[in-house]
Amino acid sequence: MRVLMFGWEFPPHIAGGLGTACEGIVKGLAYNGVETLFVMPSASGDEDQTYTRIINASDVAVDTESSTVDEFLGKVKFVHIGTNMIPYADPEEFSRLVEEDRKRQIRDFKVSYGQKYKFSGKYGANLMEEVARYAMVGGTIAMQHKDEFDVIHAHDWLTYYAGIAAKELTGKPLVIHVHATSFDRGSADNIDTRVFNIEKRGMLAADRVITVSDLTRGIVINKYGIDPAKVVTVHNAVDFSGRENLEVQRGVKEKVVTFLGRITYQKGPEYFIEAAAKVLKRTKNVRFVMAGSGDMMNRCIRHAARLGISDRFHFTGFLRGVDVQKMFALSDVYIMPSISEPFGISPLEAMRTGVPSIISKQSGAAEILKYAFKVDFWDVDAMADDIYALLHYPALADFSAKEGFDEVNALKWNGATAKMKKVYESVVK
């Protein structure tokens, strides 16, 4: 079995869990005898290609001339109107300016025959245009390698159109992998409709849809109207290789409680701060760490200051690689209070390091983790009680750490990808 896989990032250069999951997946697939060609927008050259062959989309010249993505993928429009218009123009003037800006964007978007496009591979202001161009280049790559793969696998909405292009041009079956949905990134009444439409079209075009949890499967079926028969849950796992015998020097005597993840609405950072304040009213022998970055970071810093706990609260900024493992090794309790978490790999990593973990019931990981403490994300009193108990009752913490360690050791990518292989086999004629 051979797979053409579209991703957006790959270690060591990652912004979150998606790239880490992709690495674990290609390693697990290799173990199960599945070869992968992994396409990414902008490869750095230092990615580990032991288990997969990486294709850098920035090195590939487009062999299909197209002035808009409409011509390439039917009636798909990525052209968007900017907000830098003159605010006091009359209706006719405004219409003229809008039309001029639309034409400029189409002109700037043009990707001609034989042209390479240098992707940033980031999540910047021109992300939608990069997604569209990635579809064009993805189609080219699929045609160039059409005899080298049996099935197409696209990860998350950023790559769905690349997957669709590859399917339309080669006739090979498409599997899309839903790691998160628009309903996880924002509140239910405030989703990005552009992303929602891309997600839905990807789901409709796919021969199978893999979701990372039953929680996400329910969203795909109920919110996007996808046939349940083609939606399959494959829970995430963790790659534990190279993480043994990590020794760290603690710089503080107090206990350490850690939040590690993007500091965004979805991850529930403010509930962590509220719970921390409640714990600190009962005990002072503890410090709280918020490791990560995101659009709510400054707001969270101010929130901790308002509650008068800044002297017990630490913000590390974004951590990656071995620094993540060091942070877990320094922690006595890990907490993931996510409002909506399709899965959540971090608690598995924490438990593998021997750290007792508290996770929200609104997470996919809660479906498979028996020995993690589970609370509703909004119940800061229960959250604070669990933190306090794990800090002050050593027998409870030791039991949770030991059983959790054994539990997550059984959750390896080799098993998860064996299920993915069966999904591939079900769509390959």
Secondary structure in CASP SS format (residue, H / E / C, confidence):
PFRMAT SS
TARGET T0000
AUTHOR 0000-0000-0000
METHOD secondary structure of the structure
MODEL  1
M C 1.00
R E 1.00
V E 1.00
L E 1.00
M E 1.00
F E 1.00
G C 1.00
W C 1.00
E C 1.00
F E 1.00
P C 1.00
P C 1.00
H E 1.00
I C 1.00
A C 1.00
G C 1.00
G H 1.00
L H 1.00
G H 1.00
T H 1.00
A H 1.00
C H 1.00
E H 1.00
G H 1.00
I H 1.00
V H 1.00
K H 1.00
G H 1.00
L H 1.00
A H 1.00
Y H 1.00
N C 1.00
G C 1.00
V C 1.00
E E 1.00
T E 1.00
L E 1.00
F E 1.00
V E 1.00
M E 1.00
P C 1.00
S C 1.00
A C 1.00
S C 1.00
G C 1.00
D C 1.00
E C 1.00
D C 1.00
Q C 1.00
T C 1.00
Y C 1.00
T C 1.00
R E 1.00
I E 1.00
I E 1.00
N E 1.00
A H 1.00
S H 1.00
D H 1.00
V C 1.00
A E 1.00
V C 1.00
D C 1.00
T C 1.00
E C 1.00
S E 1.00
S C 1.00
T C 1.00
V H 1.00
D H 1.00
E H 1.00
F H 1.00
L C 1.00
G C 1.00
K C 1.00
V C 1.00
K C 1.00
F C 1.00
V C 1.00
H C 1.00
I C 1.00
G C 1.00
T C 1.00
N C 1.00
M C 1.00
I C 1.00
P C 1.00
Y C 1.00
A C 1.00
D C 1.00
P H 1.00
E H 1.00
E H 1.00
F H 1.00
S H 1.00
R H 1.00
L H 1.00
V H 1.00
E H 1.00
E H 1.00
D H 1.00
R H 1.00
K H 1.00
R H 1.00
Q H 1.00
I H 1.00
R H 1.00
D H 1.00
F H 1.00
K C 1.00
V E 1.00
S C 1.00
Y C 1.00
G C 1.00
Q C 1.00
K E 1.00
Y C 1.00
K C 1.00
F C 1.00
S C 1.00
G C 1.00
K C 1.00
Y C 1.00
G C 1.00
A C 1.00
N C 1.00
L H 1.00
M H 1.00
E H 1.00
E H 1.00
V H 1.00
A H 1.00
R H 1.00
Y H 1.00
A H 1.00
M H 1.00
V H 1.00
G H 1.00
G H 1.00
T H 1.00
I H 1.00
A H 1.00
M H 1.00
Q H 1.00
H C 1.00
K C 1.00
D C 1.00
E C 1.00
F C 1.00
D C 1.00
V E 1.00
I E 1.00
H E 1.00
A E 1.00
H E 1.00
D C 1.00
W H 1.00
L H 1.00
T H 1.00
Y H 1.00
Y H 1.00
A H 1.00
G H 1.00
I H 1.00
A H 1.00
A H 1.00
K H 1.00
E H 1.00
L H 1.00
T H 1.00
G C 1.00
K C 1.00
P C 1.00
L E 1.00
V E 1.00
I E 1.00
H E 1.00
V E 1.00
H C 1.00
A C 1.00
T C 1.00
S H 1.00
F H 1.00
D H 1.00
R H 1.00
G C 1.00
S C 1.00
A C 1.00
D C 1.00
N C 1.00
I C 1.00
D C 1.00
T H 1.00
R H 1.00
V H 1.00
F H 1.00
N H 1.00
I H 1.00
E H 1.00
K H 1.00
R H 1.00
G H 1.00
M H 1.00
L H 1.00
A H 1.00
A C 1.00
D C 1.00
R E 1.00
V E 1.00
I E 1.00
T E 1.00
V C 1.00
S C 1.00
D H 1.00
L H 1.00
T H 1.00
R H 1.00
G H 1.00
I H 1.00
V H 1.00
I H 1.00
N H 1.00
K H 1.00
Y H 1.00
G C 1.00
I C 1.00
D C 1.00
P H 1.00
A H 1.00
K H 1.00
V E 1.00
V E 1.00
T E 1.00
V C 1.00
H C 1.00
N C 1.00
A C 1.00
V C 1.00
D C 1.00
F C 1.00
S C 1.00
G C 1.00
R C 1.00
E C 1.00
N C 1.00
L C 1.00
E C 1.00
V C 1.00
Q C 1.00
R C 1.00
G C 1.00
V C 1.00
K C 1.00
E C 1.00
K E 1.00
V E 1.00
V E 1.00
T E 1.00
F E 1.00
L E 1.00
G C 1.00
R C 1.00
I C 1.00
T C 1.00
Y H 1.00
Q H 1.00
K H 1.00
G C 1.00
P H 1.00
E H 1.00
Y H 1.00
F H 1.00
I H 1.00
E H 1.00
A H 1.00
A H 1.00
A H 1.00
K H 1.00
V H 1.00
L H 1.00
K C 1.00
R C 1.00
T C 1.00
K C 1.00
N C 1.00
V E 1.00
R E 1.00
F E 1.00
V E 1.00
M E 1.00
A E 1.00
G E 1.00
S C 1.00
G C 1.00
D C 1.00
M C 1.00
M H 1.00
N H 1.00
R H 1.00
C H 1.00
I H 1.00
R H 1.00
H H 1.00
A H 1.00
A H 1.00
R H 1.00
L C 1.00
G C 1.00
I C 1.00
S H 1.00
D H 1.00
R H 1.00
F E 1.00
H E 1.00
F E 1.00
T E 1.00
G E 1.00
F C 1.00
L C 1.00
R C 1.00
G C 1.00
V H 1.00
D H 1.00
V H 1.00
Q H 1.00
K H 1.00
M H 1.00
F H 1.00
A H 1.00
L C 1.00
S C 1.00
D C 1.00
V E 1.00
Y E 1.00
I E 1.00
M E 1.00
P C 1.00
S C 1.00
I C 1.00
S C 1.00
E E 1.00
P C 1.00
F C 1.00
G C 1.00
I C 1.00
S H 1.00
P H 1.00
L H 1.00
E H 1.00
A H 1.00
M H 1.00
R H 1.00
T C 1.00
G C 1.00
V C 1.00
P C 1.00
S E 1.00
I E 1.00
I E 1.00
S E 1.00
K C 1.00
Q C 1.00
S E 1.00
G H 1.00
A H 1.00
A H 1.00
E H 1.00
I C 1.00
L C 1.00
K C 1.00
Y C 1.00
A C 1.00
F E 1.00
K E 1.00
V E 1.00
D C 1.00
F C 1.00
W C 1.00
D C 1.00
V H 1.00
D H 1.00
A H 1.00
M H 1.00
A H 1.00
D H 1.00
D H 1.00
I H 1.00
Y H 1.00
A H 1.00
L H 1.00
L H 1.00
H H 1.00
Y C 1.00
P H 1.00
A H 1.00
L H 1.00
A H 1.00
D H 1.00
F H 1.00
S H 1.00
A H 1.00
K H 1.00
E H 1.00
G H 1.00
F H 1.00
D H 1.00
E H 1.00
V H 1.00
N H 1.00
A C 1.00
L C 1.00
K C 1.00
W H 1.00
N H 1.00
G H 1.00
A H 1.00
T H 1.00
A H 1.00
K H 1.00
M H 1.00
K H 1.00
K H 1.00
V H 1.00
Y H 1.00
E H 1.00
S H 1.00
V H 1.00
V C 1.00
K C 1.00
END
